[in-house]
Amino acid sequence: HVQLQESCPGLVKPSQTLSLTCTVSGGSITSNYYYWSWIRQPPGKELEWMGAIAYTGSTYYRPYLKSRSSSSRDTSKNRFTLQLSSVTREDTAVYYCAGVGGSRGSYFPGVVSEYDYWGQGTQVTVSS
């Protein structure tokens, strides 16, 4: 049974870098065709896919977040990380890590409804 656990700071100051880490258990982040993402929900808004790292290590980003985003993974610890720089109050949200089993060939991991595995979610507030 795949489980995901987020590790995120609860409070970040404007202009700082937000570092989000997700540890996966019950499955490997290098398992074929699996994609691992960060998804957030700002207050009063819908879930928003931010970016993903694939089983191959390839990365994908929501276009308007790409310039501020950097994904990485530690396969020895079975975890993946997203760093979001220059945060503003608009980045205040509940942040979730999630996983989906994709398919061979061309697959875009940006559809929130396709995700099978979710962390519990962590509130991150950007405030001075």
Residue pairs with C-beta under 8 A, 6 or more apart in sequence:
1 26
2 24
2 25
2 26
2 27
2 99
2 116
2 117
3 24
3 25
3 26
3 117
4 22
4 23
4 24
4 25
4 97
4 98
4 99
4 117
4 118
4 119
5 22
5 23
5 25
5 119
5 120
6 20
6 21
6 22
6 95
6 96
6 97
6 119
6 120
6 121
6 122
7 20
7 21
7 22
7 23
7 122
8 18
8 19
8 20
8 21
8 95
8 122
8 124
9 18
9 19
9 124
10 122
10 123
10 124
10 125
11 124
11 125
11 126
11 127
12 18
12 87
12 91
12 124
12 125
12 126
13 126
13 127
13 128
14 87
14 88
14 89
14 126
14 127
14 128
15 86
15 87
15 88
16 87
17 83
17 84
17 85
17 86
17 87
18 83
18 84
18 85
18 87
18 91
18 124
18 126
19 81
19 82
19 83
20 38
20 81
20 82
20 83
20 84
20 95
20 97
20 124
21 79
21 80
21 81
22 36
22 38
22 79
22 80
22 81
22 97
22 119
23 77
23 78
23 79
24 36
24 78
24 79
24 80
24 99
25 78
27 34
27 99
27 117
28 75
28 78
29 36
29 53
29 55
29 73
29 75
29 78
29 79
29 80
30 55
30 75
31 55
32 55
33 55
33 101
33 102
33 103
33 104
33 107
34 54
34 55
34 99
34 100
34 101
34 102
35 52
35 53
35 54
35 55
35 60
35 99
35 100
35 102
35 107
35 109
36 52
36 53
36 54
36 73
36 80
36 97
36 98
36 99
37 49
37 50
37 51
37 52
37 53
37 97
37 98
37 99
37 100
37 109
37 115
38 49
38 50
38 51
38 52
38 82
38 95
38 96
38 97
38 98
39 47
39 48
39 49
39 50
39 95
39 96
39 97
39 98
39 112
39 115
40 47
40 48
40 50
40 93
40 94
40 95
40 96
41 47
41 48
41 93
41 94
41 96
41 121
42 48
42 90
42 92
42 93
43 92
43 93
47 96
47 112
48 62
48 93
48 112
49 62
49 109
49 110
49 111
49 112
50 61
50 62
50 65
50 69
50 82
50 84
51 59
51 60
51 61
51 62
51 65
51 66
51 69
51 71
51 82
52 59
52 60
52 71
52 109
52 110
53 59
53 60
53 71
53 72
53 73
53 80
54 60
54 102
54 109
57 73
59 71
60 108
60 109
60 110
61 69
61 71
62 69
62 110
65 84
68 84
68 85
68 86
69 82
69 83
69 84
69 85
70 82
70 83
70 85
71 80
71 81
71 82
71 83
72 80
72 81
72 83
73 79
73 80
73 81
74 80
74 81
80 97
84 91
87 126
88 126
89 126
89 127
90 126
91 124
91 126
92 124
92 125
92 126
92 127
93 123
93 124
94 121
94 122
94 123
94 124
95 121
95 122
95 123
95 124
96 118
96 119
96 120
96 121
96 122
97 118
97 119
98 112
98 115
98 117
98 118
98 119
99 115
99 116
99 117
100 109
100 114
100 115
100 116
100 117
101 116
102 109
